[in-house]
Amino acid sequence: MSSLANRQKQLLLQVPRRALTLAAERREALEDFPRDEQLIPPAGAFVTLHHHRRLRGCVGQLASAVPLVRVVA
C-alpha cells in the first residue's frame, strides 16, 4: 500500500466506512466505488474496525482477483 498516494489512501479509508454504514442502515451493499486507476488492480487487503479505540472486528484477504477497492468494501 505504500505505492498509493495520500489521496488514494483517503479514498480507501472512506470505502469501508460507507459500506458499513450502508449495510447497517439500509441493508444494502455498496455499489458506488471511487474511480481511481490505482484502486482497480486486484489486491488483497485487511480491514479493522475500531470503536472508541477498541478493536471491534477485522477481516482480510491475502490474495484476490478482485479490484482492491472492492476487497476493502
Secondary structure, DSSP 4 states (H G I P E B T S, - for coil): -TTS-HHHHHHHHHHHHHHHHHHHHH----------GGG-SB--EEEEEEETTEEEEEEEESS-SSBHHHHH-
